[in-house]
Amino acid sequence: MLPQFGTAVRKKSLNKPVAVDPDGGAPDKASVDAAWLVLEAANDLGDHAAIEACRRVIDAELNGTVARSADVDLVLGYFR
């Protein structure tokens, strides 16, 4: 079975705990929300590197782990 991305996964993940930064920082919920927006834009633009980074950020949240900082930086800086 292929991994699911999009609205179906977002609806399933709403009640899951959000990963917390191991340094005691805030949950990375903002980066996950941004990753969904960037994923849609990157799909439209055919930006494969951004698509993969978004998927890693989203997968990390779904698995309860922390995403790589390089992926989070790409996601948060995508529209700048």
Sequence and secondary structure as in RCSB ss.txt:
>XXXX:A:sequence
MLPQFGTAVRKKSLNKPVAVDPDGGAPDKASVDAAWLVLEAANDLGDHAAIEACRRVIDAELNGTVARSADVDLV
LGYFR
>XXXX:A:secstr
     SHHHHHHHTTS   B TTS  BSHHHHHHHHHHHHHHHHHT HHHHHHHHHHHHHHHHT    HHHHHHH
HTTT 
